[in-house]
Amino acid sequence: MSSSQRRTRGKRRGQPGAKRDDILAAAIERFGRSGYEHTKWADIAADVAVGPTALYHYFESKQHCLFVIMDTALEDERARFEALTADNPDHIGVLLALLQDRFDLTEHEILRNRLLVAEQALLAHPCDSPREEAVRQQARLHTSELGLAWAGFLERAMEAGAIADAPPRLTARAILGLYNSVWLWYRPNGTVELNRMAGFFTDRILAMLGVEPDRVRRLGLAA
């Protein structure tokens, strides 16, 4: 599923939850471009045309808003993973689809990924607020579930002889670690085009899994 085909994020103005979605969208833009620590809660309030105190109707704090963004990003990744791997025995085709999907992103999604990677360490620290702690725990659970889903898929591909044998969980962590490293430095509209960067990293991941480019070409698949 391409980024242009995904569901529209946020609700139309006037629908229930629309203001909350506006706040989340503004926070992603601010956090993703300026950094979480350098963004003031009041800046986000100004972006959505509300007073700073009105934000507390939707989120208990800036960190609560951050955790909701991170949890939603992880939930979206898991949903796309499940959709692409469901009932499909073509392990190489699915693998390529998974890798291509992870780079088929809108600029807004790229900023969200930057935020997710940059602030991942905050999920390790318990919160005093029950609402914040609930979202933090949920985000940690979704992180674990995504890693286990990748490991399960890789294990099945290894058993089928589609990719090289290796410890599935460590291999999953290596793939996700390599992928996540992109968002530490990649900038939309920077000197490296997204398609070029996606091709480079996809080739490196395939090589790590023992999938040679010639094999991909013989199968008529584009890496």
Z-matrix of the N, CA and C atoms (Angstrom, degrees):
N
C 1 1.464
C 2 1.519 1 108.99
N 3 1.320 2 117.34 1 123.21
C 4 1.459 3 120.50 2 -178.46
C 5 1.517 4 110.28 3 -79.27
N 6 1.341 5 114.41 4 161.62
C 7 1.464 6 118.86 5 -179.56
C 8 1.513 7 111.19 6 -61.36
N 9 1.333 8 117.51 7 -32.00
C 10 1.457 9 120.30 8 -179.33
C 11 1.521 10 112.11 9 -72.44
N 12 1.352 11 116.28 10 -17.94
C 13 1.462 12 120.41 11 -178.59
C 14 1.520 13 113.01 12 -96.66
N 15 1.333 14 116.76 13 -8.43
C 16 1.453 15 118.46 14 -178.31
C 17 1.516 16 110.61 15 -70.52
N 18 1.328 17 113.90 16 162.40
C 19 1.457 18 118.40 17 -178.47
C 20 1.523 19 110.01 18 -62.21
N 21 1.313 20 117.10 19 148.89
C 22 1.460 21 121.43 20 177.26
C 23 1.510 22 109.45 21 -66.13
N 24 1.327 23 116.53 22 128.52
C 25 1.452 24 120.20 23 -179.12
C 26 1.522 25 109.96 24 -83.29
N 27 1.332 26 114.47 25 138.26
C 28 1.452 27 119.10 26 -178.35
C 29 1.516 28 110.81 27 87.75
N 30 1.303 29 115.06 28 161.94
C 31 1.452 30 120.99 29 -179.26
C 32 1.519 31 109.23 30 -107.06
N 33 1.294 32 115.31 31 157.65
C 34 1.456 33 118.55 32 178.68
C 35 1.520 34 110.34 33 -66.39
N 36 1.300 35 114.10 34 147.89
C 37 1.456 36 119.88 35 -179.40
C 38 1.523 37 110.41 36 -54.60
N 39 1.324 38 115.50 37 133.11
C 40 1.450 39 120.87 38 -179.71
C 41 1.512 40 113.01 39 99.61
N 42 1.355 41 118.35 40 -19.24
C 43 1.443 42 120.32 41 177.53
C 44 1.523 43 109.89 42 -80.77
N 45 1.358 44 117.63 43 156.36
C 46 1.461 45 120.01 44 178.30
C 47 1.526 46 110.83 45 -58.29
N 48 1.323 47 116.04 46 133.09
C 49 1.456 48 119.96 47 178.87
C 50 1.504 49 114.36 48 86.12
N 51 1.336 50 118.53 49 -2.53
C 52 1.464 51 120.30 50 -176.42
C 53 1.522 52 111.52 51 -62.77
N 54 1.327 53 117.91 52 -42.57
C 55 1.465 54 120.16 53 -179.37
C 56 1.522 55 110.82 54 -65.09
N 57 1.301 56 117.56 55 -40.01
C 58 1.462 57 121.23 56 177.44
C 59 1.529 58 110.09 57 -60.41
N 60 1.326 59 117.16 58 -43.96
C 61 1.458 60 121.08 59 178.11
C 62 1.532 61 110.87 60 -64.33
N 63 1.340 62 116.72 61 -37.32
C 64 1.466 63 120.40 62 176.58
C 65 1.528 64 110.68 63 -61.81
N 66 1.325 65 116.19 64 -41.43
C 67 1.466 66 120.81 65 179.31
C 68 1.524 67 110.49 66 -64.03
N 69 1.328 68 116.63 67 -44.74
C 70 1.464 69 120.68 68 179.33
C 71 1.529 70 110.81 69 -62.04
N 72 1.318 71 116.59 70 -43.25
C 73 1.469 72 120.39 71 179.62
C 74 1.523 73 110.99 72 -63.63
N 75 1.329 74 116.85 73 -43.41
C 76 1.468 75 120.83 74 179.01
C 77 1.525 76 110.75 75 -65.44
N 78 1.326 77 116.54 76 -38.56
C 79 1.460 78 120.65 77 179.56
C 80 1.529 79 110.96 78 -65.28
N 81 1.327 80 117.45 79 -40.72
C 82 1.463 81 120.36 80 177.59
C 83 1.521 82 110.51 81 -60.71
N 84 1.326 83 116.86 82 -43.81
C 85 1.461 84 120.42 83 179.25
C 86 1.530 85 111.14 84 -63.23
N 87 1.328 86 116.01 85 -46.17
C 88 1.468 87 120.24 86 -178.30
C 89 1.532 88 111.39 87 -68.05
N 90 1.338 89 116.43 88 -50.99
C 91 1.463 90 120.42 89 -178.71
C 92 1.530 91 110.83 90 -63.28
N 93 1.347 92 115.41 91 -40.87
C 94 1.458 93 119.59 92 -176.06
C 95 1.510 94 113.71 93 -69.62
N 96 1.332 95 117.03 94 -33.23
C 97 1.468 96 120.29 95 -177.36
C 98 1.533 97 112.81 96 -92.86
N 99 1.328 98 116.22 97 -40.77
C 100 1.467 99 119.66 98 -174.70
C 101 1.517 100 113.31 99 -101.32
N 102 1.331 101 117.07 100 -15.79
C 103 1.452 102 121.08 101 -175.74
C 104 1.519 103 111.48 102 97.18
N 105 1.314 104 116.62 103 143.46
C 106 1.458 105 121.64 104 -177.58
C 107 1.527 106 111.46 105 -60.66
N 108 1.315 107 116.93 106 -47.85
C 109 1.465 108 120.66 107 -175.60
C 110 1.525 109 111.85 108 -66.57
N 111 1.317 110 116.73 109 -30.06
C 112 1.467 111 120.35 110 -175.88
C 113 1.532 112 112.94 111 -90.42
N 114 1.308 113 116.99 112 -0.64
C 115 1.469 114 120.84 113 179.37
C 116 1.518 115 109.95 114 -97.35
N 117 1.314 116 116.14 115 130.31
C 118 1.461 117 120.86 116 176.54
C 119 1.526 118 109.73 117 -91.59
N 120 1.306 119 115.00 118 145.03
C 121 1.465 120 121.64 119 176.90
C 122 1.525 121 110.07 120 -56.39
N 123 1.318 122 116.50 121 -35.87
C 124 1.466 123 121.09 122 -179.66
C 125 1.523 124 111.70 123 -67.01
N 126 1.339 125 117.48 124 -29.79
C 127 1.467 126 120.36 125 177.61
C 128 1.523 127 110.72 126 -63.08
N 129 1.315 128 116.19 127 -41.88
C 130 1.464 129 120.73 128 179.75
C 131 1.521 130 110.21 129 -67.56
N 132 1.330 131 116.13 130 -40.02
C 133 1.465 132 119.95 131 177.55
C 134 1.524 133 110.67 132 -59.23
N 135 1.330 134 116.58 133 -43.03
C 136 1.465 135 120.48 134 179.29
C 137 1.521 136 111.36 135 -64.00
N 138 1.334 137 116.87 136 -37.10
C 139 1.468 138 120.60 137 -178.88
C 140 1.524 139 112.18 138 -64.43
N 141 1.326 140 116.72 139 -30.00
C 142 1.471 141 119.56 140 -178.40
C 143 1.529 142 111.49 141 -106.72
N 144 1.320 143 115.77 142 9.79
C 145 1.468 144 122.06 143 173.50
C 146 1.525 145 113.21 144 60.79
N 147 1.335 146 115.62 145 48.08
C 148 1.465 147 120.65 146 171.99
C 149 1.521 148 108.15 147 -133.35
N 150 1.316 149 117.03 148 163.15
C 151 1.450 150 120.90 149 174.82
C 152 1.525 151 109.94 150 -73.17
N 153 1.332 152 118.06 151 151.59
C 154 1.467 153 120.73 152 -178.79
C 155 1.526 154 114.11 153 -53.97
N 156 1.332 155 116.52 154 -37.69
C 157 1.466 156 118.33 155 -178.71
C 158 1.526 157 111.81 156 -69.20
N 159 1.322 158 117.50 157 -23.70
C 160 1.467 159 120.20 158 179.59
C 161 1.519 160 111.88 159 -66.31
N 162 1.336 161 117.37 160 -25.65
C 163 1.466 162 120.19 161 179.47
C 164 1.525 163 111.68 162 -61.78
N 165 1.333 164 116.12 163 -29.35
C 166 1.463 165 119.72 164 -177.11
C 167 1.527 166 112.11 165 -71.50
N 168 1.309 167 116.56 166 -9.96
C 169 1.465 168 119.76 167 173.05
C 170 1.523 169 110.12 168 -70.72
N 171 1.332 170 116.24 169 -25.62
C 172 1.468 171 121.56 170 -176.08
C 173 1.528 172 112.73 171 -106.60
N 174 1.325 173 116.85 172 -34.71
C 175 1.463 174 121.57 173 -177.06
C 176 1.523 175 109.51 174 -139.39
N 177 1.326 176 116.47 175 143.77
C 178 1.452 177 119.65 176 -178.41
C 179 1.524 178 112.78 177 -73.42
N 180 1.319 179 116.25 178 -23.46
C 181 1.458 180 119.98 179 -177.08
C 182 1.521 181 109.04 180 -166.63
N 183 1.312 182 115.38 181 173.57
C 184 1.461 183 120.79 182 175.04
C 185 1.528 184 110.22 183 -62.04
N 186 1.331 185 116.03 184 -38.40
C 187 1.466 186 119.52 185 179.71
C 188 1.524 187 111.36 186 -67.46
N 189 1.309 188 117.23 187 -37.88
C 190 1.462 189 120.60 188 176.69
C 191 1.526 190 109.78 189 -59.46
N 192 1.315 191 116.82 190 -44.16
C 193 1.462 192 121.96 191 177.18
C 194 1.531 193 110.33 192 -60.31
N 195 1.328 194 116.86 193 -43.81
C 196 1.462 195 121.61 194 178.50
C 197 1.519 196 110.82 195 -59.53
N 198 1.317 197 117.21 196 -46.72
C 199 1.465 198 120.35 197 -178.22
C 200 1.529 199 111.61 198 -63.47
N 201 1.321 200 117.27 199 -36.64
C 202 1.469 201 120.43 200 176.94
C 203 1.533 202 109.96 201 -63.61
N 204 1.337 203 116.56 202 -42.98
C 205 1.464 204 120.63 203 177.80
C 206 1.529 205 110.42 204 -60.35
N 207 1.322 206 116.68 205 -46.87
C 208 1.459 207 121.24 206 -178.04
C 209 1.526 208 111.27 207 -64.41
N 210 1.306 209 116.24 208 -43.37
C 211 1.460 210 119.97 209 179.82
C 212 1.525 211 111.23 210 -64.20
N 213 1.324 212 117.04 211 -41.50
C 214 1.463 213 120.81 212 178.83
C 215 1.525 214 111.10 213 -64.20
N 216 1.335 215 116.92 214 -40.59
C 217 1.464 216 120.86 215 178.24
C 218 1.516 217 111.05 216 -61.12
N 219 1.326 218 116.78 217 -44.97
C 220 1.463 219 121.28 218 -179.70
C 221 1.526 220 111.29 219 -66.76
N 222 1.327 221 116.11 220 -39.33
C 223 1.463 222 120.30 221 178.09
C 224 1.527 223 110.89 222 -64.60
N 225 1.315 224 117.07 223 -39.99
C 226 1.466 225 121.00 224 177.66
C 227 1.530 226 110.86 225 -63.82
N 228 1.339 227 116.86 226 -42.98
C 229 1.460 228 120.66 227 179.41
C 230 1.523 229 110.70 228 -61.06
N 231 1.327 230 116.48 229 -43.94
C 232 1.464 231 120.22 230 -179.00
C 233 1.526 232 110.36 231 -64.96
N 234 1.326 233 117.73 232 -41.01
C 235 1.461 234 120.92 233 -179.76
C 236 1.531 235 110.83 234 -63.33
N 237 1.337 236 117.31 235 -42.45
C 238 1.461 237 120.26 236 178.29
C 239 1.522 238 111.12 237 -66.38
N 240 1.340 239 116.09 238 -38.50
C 241 1.465 240 120.34 239 177.40
C 242 1.522 241 110.36 240 -60.35
N 243 1.310 242 117.24 241 -47.64
C 244 1.461 243 121.21 242 -178.73
C 245 1.523 244 111.44 243 -63.48
N 246 1.323 245 116.94 244 -38.89
C 247 1.462 246 120.21 245 -179.60
C 248 1.529 247 111.58 246 -65.68
N 249 1.328 248 116.75 247 -36.85
C 250 1.464 249 120.72 248 -177.12
C 251 1.520 250 113.27 249 -80.30
N 252 1.331 251 117.54 250 -24.56
C 253 1.467 252 120.09 251 -176.62
C 254 1.519 253 113.37 252 -100.23
N 255 1.314 254 118.46 253 -8.62
C 256 1.464 255 121.15 254 -174.20
C 257 1.531 256 111.93 255 -66.37
N 258 1.352 257 115.54 256 123.88
C 259 1.471 258 122.67 257 171.12
C 260 1.520 259 113.32 258 51.37
N 261 1.325 260 117.06 259 42.64
C 262 1.463 261 120.69 260 178.91
C 263 1.523 262 108.81 261 -129.50
N 264 1.354 263 118.33 262 109.37
C 265 1.467 264 121.39 263 -176.97
C 266 1.528 265 113.86 264 -79.74
N 267 1.335 266 117.92 265 -5.83
C 268 1.466 267 121.55 266 -178.44
C 269 1.528 268 108.89 267 -82.10
N 270 1.331 269 116.18 268 87.02
C 271 1.463 270 120.33 269 -171.90
C 272 1.524 271 112.82 270 -63.55
N 273 1.333 272 117.26 271 -40.52
C 274 1.466 273 119.25 272 -179.88
C 275 1.523 274 110.55 273 -68.59
N 276 1.314 275 116.93 274 -42.97
C 277 1.461 276 120.27 275 177.65
C 278 1.514 277 111.88 276 -61.16
N 279 1.338 278 116.42 277 -42.21
C 280 1.461 279 120.89 278 178.47
C 281 1.524 280 110.27 279 -66.06
N 282 1.326 281 116.83 280 -42.53
C 283 1.458 282 120.33 281 179.38
C 284 1.524 283 111.07 282 -58.23
N 285 1.326 284 116.87 283 -46.22
C 286 1.463 285 120.15 284 179.18
C 287 1.525 286 111.01 285 -64.27
N 288 1.319 287 116.38 286 -40.08
C 289 1.464 288 119.70 287 178.45
C 290 1.521 289 110.92 288 -62.89
N 291 1.339 290 116.74 289 -40.18
C 292 1.463 291 120.71 290 178.41
C 293 1.520 292 111.43 291 -62.96
N 294 1.329 293 116.06 292 -45.32
C 295 1.461 294 119.99 293 -178.51
C 296 1.520 295 111.40 294 -67.36
N 297 1.324 296 116.72 295 -41.00
C 298 1.461 297 119.82 296 179.51
C 299 1.520 298 110.95 297 -67.28
N 300 1.341 299 116.49 298 -38.01
C 301 1.459 300 120.03 299 179.39
C 302 1.525 301 111.32 300 -62.89
N 303 1.315 302 117.17 301 -35.15
C 304 1.464 303 120.37 302 -176.38
C 305 1.514 304 112.51 303 -72.84
N 306 1.340 305 116.24 304 -13.59
C 307 1.465 306 119.74 305 175.64
C 308 1.532 307 112.13 306 -109.79
N 309 1.308 308 117.63 307 -5.17
C 310 1.463 309 121.27 308 179.87
C 311 1.527 310 107.87 309 -88.38
N 312 1.323 311 115.58 310 79.95
C 313 1.455 312 121.74 311 -169.70
C 314 1.522 313 111.74 312 -126.40
N 315 1.315 314 114.83 313 148.36
C 316 1.454 315 120.01 314 169.50
C 317 1.535 316 108.17 315 -78.02
N 318 1.324 317 117.23 316 166.53
C 319 1.463 318 120.62 317 177.96
C 320 1.524 319 110.70 318 -61.26
N 321 1.322 320 116.71 319 -37.19
C 322 1.460 321 121.13 320 178.70
C 323 1.529 322 110.68 321 -63.33
N 324 1.330 323 116.95 322 -40.88
C 325 1.466 324 120.88 323 179.18
C 326 1.527 325 111.03 324 -68.90
N 327 1.328 326 117.51 325 -33.70
C 328 1.457 327 120.96 326 176.45
C 329 1.528 328 109.71 327 -63.67
N 330 1.324 329 116.96 328 -43.95
C 331 1.459 330 120.47 329 178.03
C 332 1.525 331 110.72 330 -62.31
N 333 1.313 332 116.29 331 -38.36
C 334 1.468 333 119.90 332 178.31
C 335 1.525 334 110.75 333 -65.31
N 336 1.332 335 117.42 334 -39.68
C 337 1.457 336 120.87 335 176.75
C 338 1.527 337 111.66 336 -63.81
N 339 1.342 338 116.00 337 -41.51
C 340 1.464 339 120.01 338 176.88
C 341 1.521 340 110.24 339 -57.16
N 342 1.304 341 115.43 340 -43.63
C 343 1.458 342 121.02 341 -179.10
C 344 1.523 343 110.59 342 -65.74
N 345 1.318 344 116.64 343 -44.13
C 346 1.459 345 121.34 344 -178.73
C 347 1.525 346 111.09 345 -59.78
N 348 1.328 347 116.54 346 -44.41
C 349 1.463 348 120.74 347 -178.62
C 350 1.529 349 111.16 348 -72.21
N 351 1.320 350 117.04 349 -44.24
C 352 1.463 351 121.27 350 -175.09
C 353 1.523 352 112.74 351 -65.47
N 354 1.336 353 116.97 352 -33.68
C 355 1.466 354 120.26 353 -173.82
C 356 1.527 355 113.26 354 -110.17
N 357 1.322 356 117.24 355 15.37
C 358 1.460 357 121.22 356 -177.44
C 359 1.522 358 112.11 357 -56.99
N 360 1.322 359 117.54 358 -35.31
C 361 1.463 360 121.13 359 -176.38
C 362 1.526 361 112.63 360 -62.51
N 363 1.323 362 117.89 361 -26.09
C 364 1.467 363 120.46 362 -179.85
C 365 1.525 364 112.05 363 -63.93
N 366 1.325 365 116.82 364 -23.41
C 367 1.462 366 120.01 365 -179.87
C 368 1.525 367 112.29 366 -69.89
N 369 1.319 368 117.14 367 -11.95
C 370 1.471 369 120.49 368 -178.66
C 371 1.520 370 112.68 369 -82.06
N 372 1.335 371 117.51 370 -12.30
C 373 1.463 372 120.44 371 -172.68
C 374 1.526 373 111.01 372 -106.38
N 375 1.334 374 118.51 373 120.72
C 376 1.467 375 121.62 374 178.81
C 377 1.525 376 112.03 375 -59.99
N 378 1.323 377 115.21 376 151.13
C 379 1.467 378 122.04 377 -179.23
C 380 1.525 379 110.32 378 -109.04
N 381 1.312 380 116.58 379 149.51
C 382 1.464 381 121.21 380 175.71
C 383 1.522 382 111.27 381 -74.42
N 384 1.318 383 116.44 382 -35.39
C 385 1.456 384 120.78 383 -178.53
C 386 1.531 385 110.65 384 -73.49
N 387 1.333 386 118.91 385 126.91
C 388 1.471 387 120.87 386 178.93
C 389 1.533 388 113.05 387 -59.17
N 390 1.332 389 117.18 388 -37.92
C 391 1.475 390 119.49 389 -179.77
C 392 1.522 391 111.16 390 -67.67
N 393 1.327 392 116.05 391 -44.46
C 394 1.464 393 119.35 392 178.17
C 395 1.522 394 110.68 393 -64.25
N 396 1.326 395 116.60 394 -42.45
C 397 1.460 396 120.43 395 -178.19
C 398 1.527 397 110.99 396 -64.04
N 399 1.328 398 116.93 397 -37.08
C 400 1.466 399 119.93 398 179.57
C 401 1.529 400 110.94 399 -63.57
N 402 1.335 401 116.62 400 -42.98
C 403 1.471 402 119.77 401 179.46
C 404 1.528 403 110.40 402 -70.03
N 405 1.324 404 116.99 403 -38.44
C 406 1.466 405 120.48 404 177.79
C 407 1.526 406 110.52 405 -59.71
N 408 1.335 407 116.44 406 -47.65
C 409 1.466 408 120.45 407 179.72
C 410 1.529 409 111.16 408 -63.06
N 411 1.305 410 116.17 409 -37.49
C 412 1.458 411 120.24 410 179.43
C 413 1.528 412 110.94 411 -66.13
N 414 1.319 413 116.74 412 -41.41
C 415 1.468 414 120.75 413 178.41
C 416 1.522 415 110.63 414 -64.74
N 417 1.331 416 117.19 415 -40.14
C 418 1.462 417 120.35 416 177.34
C 419 1.526 418 110.64 417 -63.60
N 420 1.322 419 116.23 418 -39.83
C 421 1.467 420 120.35 419 178.18
C 422 1.521 421 110.98 420 -63.42
N 423 1.337 422 116.58 421 -43.59
C 424 1.464 423 119.93 422 179.82
C 425 1.534 424 111.25 423 -65.99
N 426 1.334 425 117.01 424 -33.88
C 427 1.465 426 120.30 425 175.38
C 428 1.521 427 110.50 426 -61.64
N 429 1.327 428 115.71 427 -46.83
C 430 1.463 429 120.71 428 179.60
C 431 1.526 430 111.21 429 -64.53
N 432 1.314 431 117.03 430 -42.51
C 433 1.466 432 120.91 431 -178.70
C 434 1.520 433 111.63 432 -63.30
N 435 1.330 434 116.75 433 -38.84
C 436 1.461 435 120.12 434 179.52
C 437 1.524 436 110.15 435 -65.10
N 438 1.331 437 117.02 436 -44.03
C 439 1.456 438 120.09 437 178.25
C 440 1.516 439 112.24 438 -62.14
N 441 1.332 440 117.04 439 -41.55
C 442 1.462 441 120.98 440 179.41
C 443 1.525 442 111.15 441 -68.18
N 444 1.320 443 117.29 442 -35.22
C 445 1.464 444 120.41 443 178.14
C 446 1.523 445 110.68 444 -64.63
N 447 1.332 446 116.60 445 -43.57
C 448 1.462 447 120.65 446 175.82
C 449 1.526 448 110.75 447 -61.54
N 450 1.333 449 116.98 448 -45.05
C 451 1.460 450 120.57 449 -179.28
C 452 1.528 451 110.95 450 -61.46
N 453 1.322 452 116.87 451 -40.96
C 454 1.458 453 120.65 452 178.97
C 455 1.520 454 111.95 453 -64.01
N 456 1.321 455 116.44 454 -43.14
C 457 1.468 456 120.18 455 178.13
C 458 1.524 457 110.93 456 -63.35
N 459 1.333 458 116.86 457 -45.23
C 460 1.467 459 120.55 458 -179.14
C 461 1.526 460 111.17 459 -64.13
N 462 1.323 461 116.84 460 -38.52
C 463 1.461 462 120.10 461 178.15
C 464 1.527 463 111.02 462 -61.99
N 465 1.323 464 117.10 463 -42.24
C 466 1.472 465 120.21 464 178.21
C 467 1.533 466 110.58 465 -64.98
N 468 1.344 467 116.34 466 -39.78
C 469 1.467 468 119.81 467 179.06
C 470 1.526 469 111.05 468 -65.89
N 471 1.328 470 116.83 469 -36.74
C 472 1.460 471 120.67 470 177.26
C 473 1.522 472 110.81 471 -66.70
N 474 1.320 473 116.97 472 -43.84
C 475 1.457 474 120.81 473 179.50
C 476 1.529 475 111.82 474 -61.95
N 477 1.348 476 115.88 475 -31.04
C 478 1.464 477 120.74 476 178.80
C 479 1.524 478 112.28 477 -83.48
N 480 1.334 479 117.64 478 -4.13
C 481 1.452 480 121.34 479 -179.59
C 482 1.517 481 113.86 480 77.11
N 483 1.327 482 117.17 481 15.43
C 484 1.468 483 120.71 482 -177.94
C 485 1.520 484 112.00 483 -79.12
N 486 1.324 485 116.97 484 -30.35
C 487 1.460 486 121.34 485 179.15
C 488 1.525 487 108.75 486 -134.42
N 489 1.332 488 116.09 487 166.61
C 490 1.458 489 120.67 488 -176.59
C 491 1.527 490 111.21 489 -67.70
N 492 1.341 491 115.37 490 146.95
C 493 1.458 492 120.37 491 177.30
C 494 1.522 493 110.85 492 -70.07
N 495 1.319 494 115.52 493 136.92
C 496 1.456 495 123.03 494 177.16
C 497 1.526 496 106.52 495 -168.15
N 498 1.338 497 118.85 496 163.13
C 499 1.464 498 119.60 497 176.95
C 500 1.538 499 109.96 498 -58.74
N 501 1.327 500 118.64 499 116.56
C 502 1.476 501 120.75 500 -173.44
C 503 1.528 502 114.28 501 -58.37
N 504 1.329 503 117.33 502 -42.38
C 505 1.466 504 118.76 503 -176.49
C 506 1.525 505 111.40 504 -69.90
N 507 1.338 506 116.44 505 -39.55
C 508 1.458 507 118.61 506 177.40
C 509 1.525 508 110.85 507 -67.31
N 510 1.327 509 116.13 508 -37.36
C 511 1.460 510 120.03 509 178.72
C 512 1.524 511 110.50 510 -65.53
N 513 1.327 512 116.48 511 -41.19
C 514 1.469 513 120.17 512 177.62
C 515 1.520 514 110.49 513 -61.25
N 516 1.329 515 116.41 514 -42.83
C 517 1.463 516 119.94 515 179.33
C 518 1.523 517 111.23 516 -65.11
N 519 1.327 518 116.39 517 -36.50
C 520 1.463 519 119.64 518 178.70
C 521 1.528 520 110.95 519 -65.58
N 522 1.330 521 116.81 520 -42.98
C 523 1.466 522 120.87 521 179.17
C 524 1.522 523 110.76 522 -63.58
N 525 1.328 524 115.73 523 -49.43
C 526 1.461 525 119.40 524 -178.11
C 527 1.530 526 110.69 525 -66.24
N 528 1.329 527 116.99 526 -35.90
C 529 1.457 528 119.93 527 178.17
C 530 1.521 529 112.07 528 -65.54
N 531 1.336 530 116.29 529 -42.81
C 532 1.463 531 120.19 530 177.90
C 533 1.517 532 110.52 531 -64.17
N 534 1.323 533 115.86 532 -44.01
C 535 1.468 534 120.12 533 179.44
C 536 1.523 535 110.92 534 -62.66
N 537 1.317 536 116.77 535 -48.79
C 538 1.464 537 119.92 536 -177.18
C 539 1.518 538 112.42 537 -63.11
N 540 1.339 539 117.13 538 -28.75
C 541 1.459 540 119.82 539 -179.51
C 542 1.526 541 111.87 540 -62.07
N 543 1.330 542 116.96 541 -24.92
C 544 1.469 543 121.09 542 -179.95
C 545 1.527 544 110.59 543 -57.75
N 546 1.337 545 115.96 544 -41.66
C 547 1.463 546 119.93 545 -170.60
C 548 1.520 547 112.41 546 -80.15
N 549 1.329 548 117.18 547 -2.72
C 550 1.458 549 119.85 548 172.86
C 551 1.526 550 111.59 549 -76.00
N 552 1.344 551 116.17 550 -22.96
C 553 1.465 552 118.40 551 -175.81
C 554 1.526 553 114.00 552 -129.43
N 555 1.333 554 117.77 553 -24.12
C 556 1.465 555 119.03 554 -175.34
C 557 1.525 556 110.63 555 -68.95
N 558 1.334 557 115.29 556 137.88
C 559 1.458 558 121.34 557 177.28
C 560 1.524 559 108.85 558 -127.70
N 561 1.332 560 117.92 559 131.29
C 562 1.468 561 119.81 560 175.10
C 563 1.532 562 110.11 561 -56.03
N 564 1.298 563 116.07 562 138.46
C 565 1.465 564 122.45 563 179.53
C 566 1.528 565 112.22 564 64.93
N 567 1.334 566 116.43 565 23.95
C 568 1.457 567 120.16 566 177.11
C 569 1.517 568 111.61 567 -85.90
N 570 1.328 569 116.22 568 -161.76
C 571 1.461 570 120.27 569 -175.44
C 572 1.526 571 112.78 570 -77.39
N 573 1.334 572 117.75 571 -20.21
C 574 1.463 573 121.91 572 179.34
C 575 1.522 574 108.92 573 -105.73
N 576 1.325 575 117.18 574 121.88
C 577 1.457 576 121.19 575 179.98
C 578 1.531 577 109.98 576 -71.49
N 579 1.322 578 115.54 577 146.15
C 580 1.466 579 120.55 578 -177.05
C 581 1.527 580 111.33 579 -59.70
N 582 1.338 581 118.37 580 -42.84
C 583 1.460 582 120.86 581 -178.64
C 584 1.529 583 111.34 582 -62.54
N 585 1.324 584 116.07 583 -41.88
C 586 1.464 585 119.89 584 179.30
C 587 1.524 586 110.79 585 -64.83
N 588 1.315 587 116.64 586 -44.62
C 589 1.450 588 121.28 587 179.68
C 590 1.521 589 110.75 588 -64.72
N 591 1.338 590 117.25 589 -40.50
C 592 1.458 591 121.26 590 179.26
C 593 1.520 592 111.07 591 -62.43
N 594 1.336 593 116.57 592 -43.74
C 595 1.456 594 120.35 593 179.02
C 596 1.519 595 112.23 594 -62.27
N 597 1.324 596 116.28 595 -42.28
C 598 1.465 597 121.34 596 -179.40
C 599 1.526 598 110.51 597 -61.65
N 600 1.329 599 117.05 598 -50.42
C 601 1.459 600 120.35 599 -176.88
C 602 1.516 601 111.85 600 -70.63
N 603 1.326 602 117.81 601 -35.15
C 604 1.460 603 119.91 602 176.72
C 605 1.519 604 110.36 603 -62.45
N 606 1.327 605 117.98 604 -43.58
C 607 1.462 606 121.85 605 178.44
C 608 1.528 607 110.87 606 -61.53
N 609 1.346 608 117.69 607 -40.07
C 610 1.469 609 120.56 608 -179.36
C 611 1.531 610 110.25 609 -66.46
N 612 1.310 611 117.09 610 -40.57
C 613 1.464 612 120.34 611 -179.67
C 614 1.527 613 110.24 612 -67.55
N 615 1.333 614 117.27 613 -42.25
C 616 1.463 615 120.31 614 177.87
C 617 1.526 616 110.76 615 -61.89
N 618 1.342 617 116.58 616 -40.39
C 619 1.460 618 120.00 617 178.52
C 620 1.529 619 110.68 618 -62.95
N 621 1.325 620 116.65 619 -41.07
C 622 1.460 621 120.89 620 178.81
C 623 1.526 622 111.08 621 -61.37
N 624 1.332 623 116.59 622 -31.89
C 625 1.457 624 121.71 623 -179.19
C 626 1.529 625 112.46 624 -89.37
N 627 1.329 626 117.32 625 1.94
C 628 1.454 627 120.50 626 178.74
C 629 1.506 628 114.41 627 77.41
N 630 1.319 629 117.18 628 21.95
C 631 1.467 630 121.82 629 178.34
C 632 1.523 631 107.72 630 -100.27
N 633 1.312 632 116.92 631 110.88
C 634 1.461 633 121.01 632 -177.22
C 635 1.526 634 111.04 633 -80.78
N 636 1.337 635 117.27 634 145.11
C 637 1.475 636 120.56 635 179.61
C 638 1.522 637 113.21 636 -55.30
N 639 1.356 638 117.53 637 -36.65
C 640 1.463 639 120.23 638 179.54
C 641 1.523 640 111.27 639 -61.66
N 642 1.316 641 115.51 640 -36.60
C 643 1.475 642 119.40 641 178.93
C 644 1.522 643 110.63 642 -65.69
N 645 1.321 644 115.83 643 -39.97
C 646 1.460 645 119.88 644 178.67
C 647 1.525 646 109.87 645 -63.72
N 648 1.334 647 116.71 646 -43.90
C 649 1.458 648 120.48 647 -179.83
C 650 1.521 649 112.23 648 -64.67
N 651 1.349 650 116.30 649 -37.45
C 652 1.469 651 119.96 650 178.98
C 653 1.512 652 111.56 651 -64.40
N 654 1.326 653 115.52 652 -31.41
C 655 1.460 654 119.95 653 178.82
C 656 1.515 655 112.15 654 -80.74
N 657 1.341 656 115.66 655 -3.63
C 658 1.470 657 119.90 656 179.26
C 659 1.503 658 112.92 657 73.93
N 660 1.352 659 116.69 658 26.81
C 661 1.463 660 121.75 659 -178.88
C 662 1.508 661 108.73 660 -109.47
N 663 1.324 662 116.01 661 148.11
C 664 1.464 663 121.44 662 -179.44
C 665 1.502 664 109.96 663 -100.48
N 666 1.335 665 116.59 664 120.84
C 667 1.463 666 120.27 665 177.70
C 668 1.509 667 109.55 666 -89.51
